[in-house]
Amino acid sequence: MLSFTFMLYVTSKNNLIKLEQLLKELQLWSDLSPSASAMASTEPFSCDVMALEQWLQFIFIPKMSQLIEQQQALPTNIAIAPMAEHLWQAIPHYHALIELLRDLDCLLSDNNY
């Protein structure tokens, strides 16, 4: 039987892959990295210096991937979907992206499953 932690890593990694694919499909994926100062932002979602999709691409996905690869503890309380809803709720073709972020929020919360 597979452990809960292993399944959490696998499911999280699969969701990160889906997130990257969806960002690319929606043409929200960038070839240009933010500046070093933007990457050093301490604001939630680096909202003072980059768009949410940039934060997802350049901070969230790499950090989560690193945690999974190194089998380190994953966050136990995230809330990305509310920010995505605030920004993208009025854009119907972004709703799949919002739903995927809701799934990640749920997966990585203490009250999951």
C-alpha positions as CSV (number, residue, x, y, z in Angstrom):
1,M,0.0,0.0,0.0
2,L,1.3,3.4,-0.9
3,S,1.8,5.9,1.9
4,F,-0.3,9.1,2.1
5,T,2.9,11.2,1.9
6,F,4.0,9.5,-1.4
7,M,0.5,9.9,-2.9
8,L,0.5,13.6,-1.8
9,Y,3.8,14.1,-3.6
10,V,2.6,12.3,-6.8
11,T,-0.8,14.1,-6.8
12,S,0.9,17.5,-6.2
13,K,3.5,16.9,-9.0
14,N,0.7,15.9,-11.4
15,N,-1.2,19.1,-10.5
16,L,1.9,21.2,-11.1
17,I,2.3,19.6,-14.5
18,K,-1.4,20.4,-15.3
19,L,-0.9,23.9,-14.0
20,E,2.1,24.5,-16.3
21,Q,0.2,23.1,-19.3
22,L,-2.9,25.2,-18.5
23,L,-0.8,28.4,-18.2
24,K,0.7,27.6,-21.6
25,E,-2.6,26.9,-23.2
26,L,-4.0,30.2,-21.9
27,Q,-0.9,32.0,-23.2
28,L,0.0,33.1,-19.6
29,W,3.4,31.4,-19.7
30,S,6.4,33.7,-20.2
31,D,9.8,33.3,-21.8
32,L,11.1,36.2,-19.8
33,S,12.1,35.8,-16.2
34,P,11.3,38.6,-13.7
35,S,14.2,40.6,-12.4
36,A,16.2,39.5,-9.4
37,S,14.6,42.3,-7.3
38,A,11.1,41.0,-8.4
39,M,12.0,37.5,-7.5
40,A,13.1,38.8,-4.0
41,S,9.7,40.3,-3.2
42,T,8.3,39.4,0.2
43,E,4.7,40.4,-0.6
44,P,2.1,37.7,-0.9
45,F,2.2,36.3,-4.5
46,S,4.8,39.0,-5.1
47,C,1.8,41.1,-6.1
48,D,3.8,44.3,-5.8
49,V,6.1,43.4,-8.7
50,M,4.5,40.6,-10.8
51,A,1.3,39.2,-12.1
52,L,-0.2,36.1,-10.5
53,E,0.7,33.9,-13.5
54,Q,4.3,35.0,-13.2
55,W,4.4,34.2,-9.5
56,L,2.9,30.7,-10.3
57,Q,5.5,30.1,-13.1
58,F,8.6,31.5,-11.5
59,I,8.1,31.0,-7.8
60,F,5.3,28.6,-6.9
61,I,5.9,25.8,-9.5
62,P,9.7,25.7,-9.0
63,K,9.5,25.9,-5.2
64,M,6.9,23.1,-5.0
65,S,8.8,21.0,-7.5
66,Q,11.9,21.4,-5.4
67,L,10.1,20.4,-2.3
68,I,8.6,17.3,-4.0
69,E,11.9,16.3,-5.6
70,Q,13.8,16.6,-2.3
71,Q,10.8,14.9,-0.4
72,Q,10.6,17.8,2.0
73,A,7.5,18.8,3.8
74,L,4.8,20.4,1.6
75,P,2.8,23.5,2.7
76,T,-0.2,22.5,4.8
77,N,-2.3,25.6,4.3
78,I,-2.3,27.5,1.0
79,A,-4.9,29.7,-0.5
80,I,-4.1,30.6,-4.1
81,A,-7.6,30.2,-5.6
82,P,-9.1,33.2,-3.8
83,M,-6.5,35.5,-5.5
84,A,-7.1,33.8,-8.8
85,E,-10.8,34.2,-8.4
86,H,-10.4,37.9,-7.6
87,L,-8.3,38.4,-10.7
88,W,-9.8,36.0,-13.2
89,Q,-13.4,35.2,-12.3
90,A,-14.8,37.5,-15.0
91,I,-12.7,35.6,-17.7
92,P,-14.7,32.4,-18.5
93,H,-11.8,30.6,-20.2
94,Y,-9.7,31.0,-17.0
95,H,-12.2,29.1,-14.9
96,A,-10.4,25.8,-15.4
97,L,-7.2,27.4,-14.1
98,I,-9.1,28.7,-11.0
99,E,-10.6,25.2,-10.4
100,L,-7.1,23.6,-10.6
101,L,-5.8,26.1,-8.1
102,R,-8.8,25.3,-5.8
103,D,-7.9,21.6,-6.1
104,L,-4.3,22.4,-5.1
105,D,-5.5,24.5,-2.1
106,C,-7.6,21.7,-0.9
107,L,-4.9,19.1,-1.5
108,L,-2.4,21.1,0.5
109,S,-4.5,22.0,3.4
110,D,-4.5,20.2,6.8
111,N,-8.2,19.3,6.3
112,N,-7.6,17.4,3.1
113,Y,-9.4,14.2,2.4
